[in-house]
Amino acid sequence: MLNIALFGPPGAGKGTQSKMLVEKYNLTYISTGDMLRQEIAEGSKLGMQAKSVIEMGGLVSDEIIVQLIEKRIVDNTNTNGILFDGFPRTTVQAYILDGLMLRLKSSLTCMLSLEVPREELVSRMMERAKTSGRSDDTKEVIQFRLKEYDDKTKPVADFYKAKGKYQAIKGTGNVTDIFNSLNEVIKQTLRKTWINVVLYGPPGSGKGTQALKLAEKYNLVYISTGKMLRYEVAARTEIGKTISPYMEKGEIVPDEIAITLIERKIQDHPDAQGFIFKGFPKTIVQAYILDGLLLKLNQSVSIAIGMEISTLECFKRLSNRGKTDNKRPYDASMELIINRLDEFISRTKRVGDYYEKQRKFVSVNGHGSEDEIFERLTDTMDKALMQSR
């Protein structure tokens, strides 16, 4: 998910920019000020509790704010993330936001701060007071709100600077130019976010070919358990000797061996921006294992893509490959090919259900030319990764 906190003093233009960002990225908009004003207009219990505080420019209690935010998030699930306008305003609220994001199994992507000189802030709000009809747009209240911001809200910037999530944006000038600056920072932030992809499909679906192309396009480290296992066998290592009987039959090798090889591969790429896993996980147990491996790096699977293809087409592709120099030992006979396809149906297909329950699974038509399939995969990646990020 793309979760943004738009930060800045009263009058910085957060409302205007928020609307543009919400539309561009399909985000749930959370403005504590707007929600509180709505509660007041409806005469709700929460609204009445907050009314006197807002009219004096003060900060409403965190208990009220949290209730409003949770309700808005629960009511808006079909989005790519959340944009917070006016929250968090204190370091306590920053910790509260961390807790809320944790419950959503997500985190704040970045805090973007609109920087505007004090004189212009006062000028903007006094001008707004002429048309807004808001009781809190008086000179005395404006000065009080700015002082509240200086005293209580500015320390929030230090909280997110320490996390490496704070970005200052020039908040003066043309509205479009400011939006473009915000958008560019968001794009840069997303590019820094790890992407961990599971490419899933039956033997013969073309996972290897497509995974390598996706790794190159998205600058990911390609991890193929099959490739690593074949190397061990060819090099006649101790691992290779152990797994050779499994490989010859096209069966799944013991999990502890796969774990060793994957951990080694990850350790060899400390500067990676993410990984694409081909051939792992092949079972529900291995899916749990992969979650554990990534959790050690404070990461998780971003998306699992299933290549949907008929058993007959897989059989044809594997049979044809068995006649080329790229053949595998398990392409040698019809019996072995059938054994591998049966193994996928009986054990590996459930992996798709595992990621489906986590809302991370997307299926792609695996029929057609290599380029056609790759185009479908990249379209799916771009859409799904925006949501996962």
N, C-alpha and C positions, 0 to 999 in steps of 0.2 A: 504494500500500500504506500501511496505517496501522502505523507502527513506533514503539513506545513504549519508553523506558527508564524503569523505575520505580526511583527513587533514594531513598536514606535510610539511616540507620544500622541496625545489627543490632537487631532488636526493634521496628522501626517499623511492622510489619504489612504488609510488601510481599507476603509469600506469600498472605495472606488476600485482599488487594485484587487481586492478580494473577489469582487464580482467577476472580473475578467479572468482571474486564475481559476475560479470555480468552473466557469464555462469551458475554458480551454482543456482542463485536466479532469473534468467530471468529478468534482470533489463535493463532499458534504460540507456546507458552510455553517460554521458555528461562531456566532457573534454573541457573546454574553450580554452585551448592551442591548442588542435587538431583542433577544429572548426575554430579558428582564422587562423591557418596555412593553412587550406583548403580554406578559403576565400581568403587568400593572393595568393595561388597557382592558384586560378580561376580568380584572378584579379578583384574581385568584389569591389564595392564601400566601403563596410565595411572593406574588406581586405586591401585596400590601406590606409584607415584611420588608421588602426591598425599597419601597417607594421613598420613604423619608431619607434613606441613606443616599440614594441616587440623586435626589434633588439638591443635596449638599455637596455632591461631587465625590462622595466617599466610596469605599470599596465594599460591596456586598459580601456577606459571609461565605466562606468556602463551601459550607454544607449546602447552601442554596444553589451555588454555581454548579457544583458537582451533580446535583439532581437534574438540573436543566440540561447539562451536557450529555449525561447518560441517556436521557430520554430522547434527545435529538439523534444520537448515534444509533440507538436501537431502532428508531423509526426510519432511518435512511441507510439501508444496507447495500443497495445496488449502485455503488460508486467506486471510484478508484482510490479513495482515501478521504482525508479530512483536512479542511483548512480552518485553523483557529484564528479568529480575529478578536483581540482583546483578552486573550488567555494564553499562557499564564501571565499574571500581573505581579506576582510575588514569587520568591524562591520556594515558599511552601506550596504554592500552586504548581510550580514546576515539578516538584516531587509528586504531587497529586497526578499531574499529567503523565508522568512516567508510569504510575500505577495503573491509570486508565489504559494506556497503550499496552501494558503488559497483559492486562485482561483480554485485550483484543489480539494477543499474540503478535504484536507489532511494536513499532517505536516511532518516535518523532524523526522525520527525515532531516529537517533543517529548520532553523529559525532565521527569518529574513527581517532585517530591521530597516525601516525607512528613516533616514536621517534628514531632519529639517531644522533650520535655525529657529530659535525661540520667537523672534520678532514675527517671522512668517506664520508660525503656528497660531499666535494670538490674532494676527490679521485674518487668517483663514476662518477661525472659529467665530470671530466677531461678524464676519461677512455671512457665515452660515446662519448665525443667530437671526438675521433679518428675514430669512425665508423658512427656516426649519420649524419654528414654533416649539422648539424643545426648551423646557424650563431650565435645563442645566447649561444653556448657552448664554450665560450672563458674564460680564467681565470678572466679577468676583469669583464666580464658580470656576471660570476658565483658569484663573490664576491658581486657585486651590487645586484643581485637577492636575495642572502642570507640576505643582509642588509635590503632590502625591506621587506622580510619576517619578520625579527625581529621587524622592526619599525611598519609595518601596519597589518601583518597577525596574529601574535601571540595573539593580543588582542581578536581575534575571539574566541580563546579557552575560555577566561573568559566569553564571551557572552553565550556559550553553557554549560559551567560549572554551571552558574547560573540557567540554565534550567534543569540541571540534565541529560543532553544528551551527555556529553563529556566523551570519554574513551581513555586513552593513551595505545598504544600498542608498545611493543618493536619491532623496525623495523630493527634490525640487526640479522644476522644468516641465516639459510636455508630458501629459499622462501616458501617451503611447511609448515615449522613450523610457519612462520609469518602468512600465510593464515589460518592455523588451529587456531591460537590465535584470529584472526579477526572473524572467523566463530563462535567460542565459545562465544565471546562477543555479537555477533548478536543474537545467540540463547537465551542467558540470557536476552537480551533486549526485545525480542519478548515475552518471558514468563512473563515479567512484564506488557505487554500491555493488557489492558482490552479487554475482548471478550464479546459481547452482542449478544445473539442468539435468534431469534424468530423461534420456531418450529411450523409449520403451517400445517393444514390438516383437513379433515372432521371428524366428530364424528365417533369413531370406527377405526381410522387409526393407533392407538397405540401411539399417541403423549406422553401420560403420562408415559408409560413404557420406551420409548426411551429417553425422556427428562431427566428422573432420571439417566439413565445410562450415558448419555452424560455429565450431571452435575458432576458426580463422576469422569469420565475420564479426563475432562478438568478443574476440580477444580472450577466449577461455582456454584453460588447460584441458586437453582431451585425455580422459581416463577410460581405457578399454581393458577390462579384466581379461578378456580373451587374448588380446595382444600381449599383455604382460605374462599371462600363463604360457602362451606359445613360446615366448622368449625363454622362460625358465626351462621348458622342455628341451628346446634346441640347444641351450647352453649346458644342459645336463647338470643343473644345480640340484641340491638336495630337494628343494621344493619341486623342481621339474620331475625328478624321479618319483616323488610321492603322487603327483597329480597326473602323470602320464596315463595310467589306466582309465581315469575319469575322462580325460580329453579324447582318448581313442573311441570311447563309447558316446561322446557328446553329452555326458552327464554333468551335473553341477558339482564343482569341487568343494571340499570342506570350507566352511565359512572362515575359520581361523586363518587359512592361507590367503583368501581374498582380502581379509582385513589387513594382513601384513603388507601385501602388495599395494593396496590403496593408500595406507598410511605412509609408506615409503614414497609414493608418487607425490602426495600432498606435501610432505616435508622437503622434497626436491624443488618445490615452487613456492617459496615463502612470500614472493611478491605477486602472486596470482590475484586476479580480479574475480575469479570464480572458476568453476569446473563444469565440464559436461561429462556425465557418466553414461557409458555405453556398455551394456551387458551386466550391469549391476544397478539396483538389486534385481535378483531373479526370483526371490521368494519374499513372503511377508517378514520373515525373520531378518533377512538381509535389508529390508526397508527400515526396520528398527535399528539395525547396525549402522546404516548410513546416517540416520538421524543422530545417533550417538557420536559418530566420527565427526560430523559437522558441528555438533554442539560443543565439542572440545575447542573449536575455533570460533565459538560464539556466532555460528552461521546455521543455515537450514536450507533445505531444498526450496528453490524458488518456484519451479514449475516442472511437472512431469508431462512429457508429450508422448502420446501413444500413436504409433503408426498403424493405422487400420488397413489390413490387406487380407485378401482371401487365402485360405490354406492352399488351394490349388496353385495360385500364383507364387506363393512361397516355395512350394514343391518344385515348380518349373525353374525358378531362379536358382535354387540350391543344386538341382540336377545339372543345369547348364554350367554353374560354377565348378562343379566336380570334373568337368571336361577341360578346364583351363589351368594355367600355371598358378592361379590364385586359389586353387582348391584347398579345402581343409580335410584332415583325416576323416572327419565325420560326414563329408560329402560323398564318400566312396560308394555307399550302397543305399538302396531304397529303404532298407530296414533301419539304418542309422538316421536317415533323414526323418522318417516317420517317428522314430524314438524322440528326436529333438523337438518336433512339432507337438507331440503328445505331452512332453515335459512342459512346454510353454503353456498349453491349454490347462493342464492339471495343476501346475504350481505357479507359474509366472504371471498368468493373466490376472490373478488376484491382486497383484501389485497395483494395477490400475485402479481397482476398487479402493485400495488403501489411500492413494493420493486423491481420489475422487471425494472421499469423506473429508479430506482437508481442504477441498476446493482448490486443489493445485493441478488437477489433471485436465488436459485438453487433448482431444483426439484429432488426428490429421489423416486425410485420405492418402494412403501410401501407393496408390496405383498411378501410372503415368511415367513420363520421362524423368530423368534425374533432375533436370532443371525445373520442371513443373512441380515436383515434390518439394524441392528446396524453396521455391517461391512460397508455397503453402506454409512450410515450416517457419520461414522468416516472418511472414505476416502474422502467424499465430504467436511467435516469440515476442514480436514488438507489442502486440496488444496485451498479452498475458503478463509480460514483464513490467509493463507500466503499472498494472494492478498490484503485482507482487512487490514492486519497489515502493 
